[in-house]
Amino acid sequence: MAKHEHGKMNIETQEKTFQGFIKASVYVATFSILLLIFIGLVNG
């Protein structure tokens, strides 16, 4: 088995996936908040 060297692994793909996940989470959260505000105003 190869010896593990800390900090030598290429993590570009994982970083891009994580950034995409965070971006999608922000969009969904923003949409949900705006939808709740809209529903509150309409039913007001």
Secondary structure, DSSP 8 states (H G I E B T S, - for coil): -----TT-S--HHHHHHHHHHHHHHHHHHHHHHHHHHHHHHHH-
